[in-house]
Amino acid sequence: MARLFSVAGTGIDPRAVVRGRESVLLCLAAMFLFAASDVIAKHLSVRFHPLQIAWFRYLVASLFLTCICLRFGRPARSVFPAGQVVRGLGMAGATILLVAALRLQPMAEATALVFISPCLVTLLCVLILKERVPAWRWVGVFGGLLGVMVILRPGLAGYNPAALFSIASAACWATALVMTRRAVMADSLSTTLAYSALTGFVLLTGALPFVFRGLTAVDVVLSVAMASLWLAAHVAIAFAYRRPETQVSRLAPISYTHLLWATGFGYLVFGMIPDAMTVAGAALIIASGLVARRGEGQPG
């Protein structure tokens, strides 16, 4: 029977190769799914407001949450509701601003700037959580800021003020990650996820009448696909980090493969190739992010 699972009769069992690496594969798949969702969001952003696009993502997430509640029961109430709401607002803000950034920038540039978030997390940990930060992590913070300046190139002809949407998205995401540390210590994972989904959904539903635009059948299909890919990516991340063999420090660098997928999709779908300054800045941000995450791993 084992011969049936061997690779071309070599006797190598692919199940044995994969076993123990499931969390890595799930993380890699999640980064691909995030990039695939982003490329559809960029396509839709030509006709639709970022708030409407983000609303579709949260609509699908809320429907998924409803199915989970019907199957397993309603999550417990939060003992830290204010923190949960702030976390949910941070995640919603990160989603909206990223869609706005994708609308106005090439995918590679918009995605690269978002990865400044690990450096911003360090700053917020000092300001909000009053943590003491070792010197080498400050090196990562300043290196990441330098990478941002290389991509932004302020004062030069290539400066694009729309890049500030990416930085604002990273700031919102960093805020959400810092609040995650407090939230998960007080509440269960299911409660935290419920607050995240519902906070974003309620916020965006309130804004939707002001920006809503009618959709064709193709638009609906693309919107559902975009939202489903986004949700699948989050589910893959959750399963990756919950596997017993998971080493958080091992998974953290995998998030940077998102930038590779974004660059590839940007070229294949939109014909966009990042210039040398963007590549150099992205490399500096990634290196600095790895330094800033050293010994810490990827938050929540």
HELIX and SHEET records of a PDB file:
HELIX    1   1 ALA A    2  PHE A    5  5                                   4    
HELIX    2   2 PRO A   14  VAL A   18  1                                   5    
HELIX    3   3 GLU A   22  LEU A   44  1                                  23    
HELIX    4   4 PRO A   50  PHE A   72  1                                  23    
HELIX    5   5 PRO A   81  LEU A  104  1                                  24    
HELIX    6   6 MET A  107  VAL A  114  1                                   8    
HELIX    7   7 SER A  117  LEU A  127  1                                  11    
HELIX    8   8 ALA A  135  LEU A  152  1                                  18    
HELIX    9   9 ALA A  163  ALA A  186  1                                  24    
HELIX   10  10 LEU A  189  VAL A  211  1                                  23    
HELIX   11  11 ALA A  217  ARG A  242  1                                  26    
HELIX   12  12 VAL A  248  LEU A  251  1                                   4    
HELIX   13  13 ALA A  252  TYR A  256  5                                   5    
HELIX   14  14 THR A  257  PHE A  270  1                                  14    
HELIX   15  15 ALA A  276  ALA A  292  1                                  17    
END                                                                             
